[in-house]
Amino acid sequence: MTIRLTSAAGCLLAAAAALVVPARAAPVPCEDMLKQLRAALATATPNDADKAAVADLQAKGIERCTADDDKRADDFFAQALKILGK
């Protein structure tokens, strides 16, 4: 009886852990990342090359965000933030 309860409890814990992990790995809503990028741009002073790269990444991110592809949009926004040093 004790062995079965322990096994059942272990299975329940494993299942609960499996449900928690994807929640942490979920992408940030792309609208939130875009707000972060726009805030960073408001205070940054990038050179012309960086400004062009950030604008390109922002446009690509907005395109992916509009298509409900938050993960790829977040990737573009994160690259732009990295260029800005954020």
Secondary structure, DSSP 8 states (H G I E B T S, - for coil): -HHHHHHHHHHHHHHHHHHHHHHHHS---HHHHHHHHHHHHHH----HHHHHHHHHHHHHHHHHHHTT-HHHHHHHHHHHHHHTT-
